Amino acid sequence: MDMEMGLKERKAWTRDDFRLMINQTFSEYYGKFRDQFNPDEYMQCVDDEELVKRFNAFLERSEDNMITQDNVPWLDLGDIPSTHSFMRSESQQVYYVPRNRNPELVYVRYSAFRPKFHTSNPKERFEKSALPRKEVTLRDFTHTTNLCSLMMKNYRGKILLYDMIGYGTILFGLLIIILLGVGTSGSESGNWGNMVLYILLYFIFVPIVYKVSKCFQCKYLRQAHFVLAVVCRAENNRYYLRRGVEVRPGYLARWIEFSVVDTDGGKKDVIQVLRDRHVKSMEQTKKNVEADHQRYMEGVNRDINSQAIELRIQIEQAKKGRELTDEEKQDIVNAQLARPVKEEYERGQGDNAGPRAGGQHGMPEEEESSGSVSSDWDDWQDP
């Protein structure tokens, strides 16, 4: 009878479930900047990586899985740094990569040179952590890091490849400049003016190459973060949560976090701990969204005011048929700045028409590392 009830309650995970979870997670995450959110980018990962087929058993509604679509309908994206800004693209975010200082927390970073999550002397780091006390084995710890590395191959791996190509191109250009310098210095008829031109062209060329390589990374960073979050959710259901341990994705998939769930000596339910943390994290994220939106609107106001001032000066000059004096121009400037342009603009836009920050509206794009909404992060220092 119990087996029949269990079978009735089991519901396979589908592609539509992924779409629902993606919308639930990122609509809340982006807030007023939700027009940055493109669900098709994440659904592409679902199809390309065959996530439904690969992780169905650990995502479906089942008595075997502790977190399901019913009790945790969103993806855990990990701690979002307090330095995260929706006014910058993913490749331009600034954040710190955490170090292993707390035995309750184990971090495995994505290597800067090899396409894999890697830590020096993983066995020693594992044994000094709190994971063995929670009956987590080194074999499963290694299995999880290898699985995450495999799933990041088409995302973080490509980003690493783009970086290597960019740096290789820059070094190749430097080598050419050096050879030209050697050739010019060894020639009696050498034109040093041309040499100066080559050097100037090189310093123009370097930031362009760097910028272009970063522009290609933004989509892969978003997708990497999503895929790693899915893998962590599946691994938590497969093995970790039942042992009081949680695997969480690092910011933009830069690292993996293994942490002991603080249930206050068993007084709190694990699922409730996850839900409470999510609420707190979203509150902090909303504050960041509001702050970014305010900064954006201030920039919009400056643009609107400057255009309105120029237009009003032109109109007054046309009416009077002469050039306005400095005092008359200053009166127009003061009158325009006194008008509540921002409030009028916000009323016209409405709450749900958040401006798009990032590549589409010409905002810059870059990466590297953070603060966090968790109190533990405040103790970390720049490695």
Buried (B, 14 or more C-beta within 10 A) or exposed (E): EEEEEEEEEEEEBEEEBBBBBBBBBBEBBBBBBBBBBEEEBBBEBBEEBEBBEBBBBBBBBBEEBBBBBEEBBBBBBBBBBBBBBBBBBBBBBBBBBBEBEBEBBBBBBBBEEEBBBBBEEBEEBBEEBBBEEBEBEEEBBEBBBEBBBBBBEBBBBBBBEBBEEBEEBBEEBEEEBEEBBEEBEEEEEBEEEEBEEBEEEBEEBBEEBBBEBBBBBBBBBBBBBBBBBBBBBBBBBBBBBBBBBBBBBBBBBBBBBBBBBEEEEEEEEBBEBBBEBBEEBBEBBBEBBEEBBEBBBEEBBEEBBEEBBEEBBEEBBEEEEEEBEEEBBEEBBEEBEEEEBBEEEBEEBEEEEBBBBBBEEEBBBBBEBBBBBBEBBEEBEEE
